[in-house]
Amino acid sequence: MYYNHPLFSFNVKMWKYLGFIEFKRINQALLILIIPCLINMCQVMNIAYNWNDMSVIAIGLFMTAILFNALVRITTVMRNQSKFIEFFEMIEQWYREIEMGPDDGAWDLLKHIPRRTRLISILSFSFAAGAAVASATIPLFLEQRSLPYDMYIPFYDHLKSPMYEILYFMQGFISMPFCVLTYVPFTNLFIAWLTFGISLLQILRYKLESLPHENDEEMLKQLIELIRFHHRIMNFGQTLESLVSFVCLVELVLFTLMLCVLLASFLVMDNVMSKIATCIYIFCILYALFIPYWHANEFSWESTKIADAAYNIKWTRSNIKIRKCIAMLILRSQTPLKIKAGGIFPMTLEAFQALLNTTYTYFTMFKGMMGKEPNVHDRGQ
């Protein structure tokens, strides 16, 4: 079964056990979703209630964005679970075809993927767990009572005992694990899918470089098969984008806003623990964005190498059918395969750099405005 495949079993089995996929434990899954949804609603009310206090809303916005993003990810999986399962099964079948096939060179390019994706999964879970523990413990060192997820409950002081302890327990042992067990597996699976796609492109390039040149008939037969293989990779990229596009767009918008707010709030914070928390959150955002963008960029870059591999085939003395097939393959390969957030924003390192540049521009503007404020007050006095 697909959930036992080494490429994604570590992450899918977790969702399957919690009931987020295949719906064998749908009541359990819905029960798990209720508390994070309620907490997220109270977080939004808290931001609206404390909108003028930058030091309060900065961390509050980040924690709200993380929880909301986790909810968006897992509800997307639950809503489109049949498509996700079909995608898992397609990858498993393709993987087995190459594993059982006669080409040892292609298998050598593919067999290292499970180990790599498993290592990335372990590192991601370790990093996320460390960040969750830090987020859960930092409020304990602040001068006044606070929660990991700042909340606002109308007509009730939730910071008084015993409600404070109850909410702290719910956030520390339900909401925090929920974020880790929904947010991180989605990222790990996205990276695993991209890594698989990169390996497929490398296999295609290897096969193109290994085409026989002596026999035109055999060369044409294999070339037609490789064109079909390339078409399957293109469909793979389109399916992958359709599954992750909305989630990536939500994450892009939220995290770009969060970087701006966190960098700006760092300038006005006086509490040392709050500054430490802000630095941790900024690093978390950069890590969460860089890893998938780097792999998506590699997928796009690897797709451009197919045209060069096809052009380097010794086709000048081949028959007209072979030359037409090579021209077709070169033409189709000149447009890079890209994963786009929301079908608009390409996930490449250039886009990631542009995001950082935009964030830094807003940060310097805010810093400049803060530097001018004391002079304005002095003139008023």
KATAVEN-V982146 format. One record per residue. N is the residue number from 1. RES is the residue in one small letter. D_FIRST is the distance of its C-alpha to the first C-alpha in Angstrom with 1 decimal. Layout:
N:RES:D_FIRST / N:RES:D_FIRST
This chain:
1:m:0.0 / 2:y:3.8 / 3:y:5.5 / 4:n:5.6 / 5:h:7.0 / 6:p:10.7 / 7:l:12.0 / 8:f:11.3 / 9:s:9.6 / 10:f:13.3 / 11:n:14.0 / 12:v:11.2 / 13:k:11.0 / 14:m:14.7 / 15:w:14.7 / 16:k:12.3 / 17:y:14.7 / 18:l:17.7 / 19:g:16.7 / 20:f:16.9 / 21:i:13.7 / 22:e:12.6 / 23:f:16.1 / 24:k:15.6 / 25:r:18.3 / 26:i:20.3 / 27:n:23.6 / 28:q:22.7 / 29:a:21.7 / 30:l:24.9 / 31:l:26.9 / 32:i:25.7 / 33:l:26.7 / 34:i:30.2 / 35:i:31.8 / 36:p:30.8 / 37:c:32.0 / 38:l:35.3 / 39:i:35.8 / 40:n:35.2 / 41:m:37.8 / 42:c:40.3 / 43:q:39.7 / 44:v:40.7 / 45:m:43.8 / 46:n:44.7 / 47:i:44.6 / 48:a:46.8 / 49:y:49.1 / 50:n:49.6 / 51:w:49.5 / 52:n:52.7 / 53:d:51.7 / 54:m:49.8 / 55:s:49.1 / 56:v:47.3 / 57:i:45.3 / 58:a:44.1 / 59:i:41.7 / 60:g:41.2 / 61:l:40.0 / 62:f:37.6 / 63:m:36.0 / 64:t:36.0 / 65:a:34.3 / 66:i:31.6 / 67:l:30.8 / 68:f:31.1 / 69:n:28.8 / 70:a:26.1 / 71:l:26.6 / 72:v:26.5 / 73:r:23.2 / 74:i:21.3 / 75:t:23.0 / 76:t:22.1 / 77:v:18.4 / 78:m:18.9 / 79:r:21.1 / 80:n:18.8 / 81:q:15.4 / 82:s:14.6 / 83:k:15.7 / 84:f:13.8 / 85:i:10.4 / 86:e:11.6 / 87:f:12.7 / 88:f:9.5 / 89:e:7.9 / 90:m:11.4 / 91:i:11.5 / 92:e:8.5 / 93:q:10.2 / 94:w:13.5 / 95:y:12.8 / 96:r:11.9 / 97:e:15.0 / 98:i:17.2 / 99:e:16.0 / 100:m:16.8 / 101:g:19.8 / 102:p:23.4 / 103:d:24.3 / 104:d:24.3 / 105:g:25.9 / 106:a:23.1 / 107:w:20.6 / 108:d:23.1 / 109:l:23.1 / 110:l:19.3 / 111:k:18.4 / 112:h:20.3 / 113:i:18.3 / 114:p:15.8 / 115:r:18.9 / 116:r:20.8 / 117:t:18.4 / 118:r:17.9 / 119:l:21.7 / 120:i:22.3 / 121:s:20.0 / 122:i:22.0 / 123:l:25.3 / 124:s:24.6 / 125:f:23.8 / 126:s:26.9 / 127:f:29.0 / 128:a:28.0 / 129:a:28.5 / 130:g:31.9 / 131:a:32.9 / 132:a:32.0 / 133:v:34.1 / 134:a:36.9 / 135:s:36.8 / 136:a:36.9 / 137:t:39.8 / 138:i:42.0 / 139:p:43.5 / 140:l:44.8 / 141:f:47.1 / 142:l:48.6 / 143:e:52.1 / 144:q:51.2 / 145:r:48.4 / 146:s:45.4 / 147:l:41.7 / 148:p:38.7 / 149:y:38.2 / 150:d:41.7 / 151:m:42.2 / 152:y:45.0 / 153:i:45.4 / 154:p:48.4 / 155:f:51.3 / 156:y:49.9 / 157:d:50.1 / 158:h:46.6 / 159:l:47.9 / 160:k:49.9 / 161:s:48.8 / 162:p:46.8 / 163:m:44.9 / 164:y:44.6 / 165:e:42.9 / 166:i:40.6 / 167:l:39.5 / 168:y:39.2 / 169:f:36.8 / 170:m:34.7 / 171:q:34.5 / 172:g:33.9 / 173:f:31.3 / 174:i:29.6 / 175:s:30.2 / 176:m:30.0 / 177:p:26.6 / 178:f:25.4 / 179:c:26.4 / 180:v:24.8 / 181:l:21.4 / 182:t:21.4 / 183:y:23.4 / 184:v:22.2 / 185:p:18.3 / 186:f:19.1 / 187:t:21.4 / 188:n:19.1 / 189:l:16.3 / 190:f:19.2 / 191:i:20.5 / 192:a:17.1 / 193:w:17.1 / 194:l:20.7 / 195:t:20.4 / 196:f:17.9 / 197:g:20.4 / 198:i:23.3 / 199:s:21.9 / 200:l:21.4 / 201:l:25.1 / 202:q:26.1 / 203:i:24.6 / 204:l:26.4 / 205:r:29.6 / 206:y:29.3 / 207:k:28.9 / 208:l:31.9 / 209:e:34.0 / 210:s:33.2 / 211:l:34.2 / 212:p:36.8 / 213:h:40.2 / 214:e:42.2 / 215:n:40.8 / 216:d:40.8 / 217:e:38.9 / 218:e:36.0 / 219:m:36.1 / 220:l:36.0 / 221:k:33.0 / 222:q:31.0 / 223:l:32.3 / 224:i:31.1 / 225:e:27.6 / 226:l:27.8 / 227:i:29.1 / 228:r:26.1 / 229:f:23.9 / 230:h:25.9 / 231:h:25.6 / 232:r:21.8 / 233:i:22.3 / 234:m:24.8 / 235:n:22.5 / 236:f:19.8 / 237:g:22.7 / 238:q:23.8 / 239:t:20.4 / 240:l:20.1 / 241:e:23.7 / 242:s:23.3 / 243:l:20.6 / 244:v:22.6 / 245:s:26.2 / 246:f:27.4 / 247:v:26.1 / 248:c:27.7 / 249:l:30.9 / 250:v:31.2 / 251:e:30.7 / 252:l:33.2 / 253:v:35.9 / 254:l:35.5 / 255:f:35.4 / 256:t:38.3 / 257:l:40.3 / 258:m:39.4 / 259:l:40.5 / 260:c:43.8 / 261:v:44.4 / 262:l:43.5 / 263:l:45.7 / 264:a:48.5 / 265:s:48.3 / 266:f:48.4 / 267:l:52.0 / 268:v:53.2 / 269:m:51.5 / 270:d:53.8 / 271:n:51.5 / 272:v:50.1 / 273:m:46.9 / 274:s:46.3 / 275:k:46.8 / 276:i:44.3 / 277:a:41.7 / 278:t:42.4 / 279:c:41.9 / 280:i:38.6 / 281:y:37.4 / 282:i:38.7 / 283:f:36.8 / 284:c:33.6 / 285:i:34.0 / 286:l:34.7 / 287:y:31.7 / 288:a:29.4 / 289:l:30.9 / 290:f:31.4 / 291:i:27.9 / 292:p:26.1 / 293:y:29.4 / 294:w:29.7 / 295:h:26.2 / 296:a:26.8 / 297:n:30.2 / 298:e:28.8 / 299:f:26.5 / 300:s:29.6 / 301:w:31.8 / 302:e:29.6 / 303:s:29.6 / 304:t:33.4 / 305:k:33.5 / 306:i:32.2 / 307:a:35.6 / 308:d:37.5 / 309:a:35.3 / 310:a:36.0 / 311:y:39.7 / 312:n:40.1 / 313:i:39.1 / 314:k:42.3 / 315:w:42.7 / 316:t:46.4 / 317:r:47.3 / 318:s:44.4 / 319:n:44.8 / 320:i:44.7 / 321:k:41.2 / 322:i:39.7 / 323:r:41.8 / 324:k:40.6 / 325:c:36.9 / 326:i:37.5 / 327:a:39.6 / 328:m:36.8 / 329:l:34.2 / 330:i:36.7 / 331:l:37.5 / 332:r:34.0 / 333:s:33.3 / 334:q:36.4 / 335:t:34.9 / 336:p:32.5 / 337:l:29.0 / 338:k:29.3 / 339:i:27.2 / 340:k:29.7 / 341:a:30.0 / 342:g:30.8 / 343:g:31.1 / 344:i:34.4 / 345:f:34.3 / 346:p:32.8 / 347:m:30.9 / 348:t:32.9 / 349:l:34.9 / 350:e:38.0 / 351:a:36.9 / 352:f:36.1 / 353:q:39.6 / 354:a:41.2 / 355:l:39.6 / 356:l:41.1 / 357:n:44.4 / 358:t:44.6 / 359:t:43.8 / 360:y:46.5 / 361:t:49.0 / 362:y:48.7 / 363:f:49.0 / 364:t:52.2 / 365:m:53.6 / 366:f:53.1 / 367:k:54.5 / 368:g:57.5 / 369:m:58.1 / 370:m:58.1 / 371:g:60.6 / 372:k:63.0 / 373:e:62.9 / 374:p:65.3 / 375:n:67.9 / 376:v:67.7 / 377:h:68.4 / 378:d:71.2 / 379:r:72.9 / 380:g:72.5 / 381:q:74.3
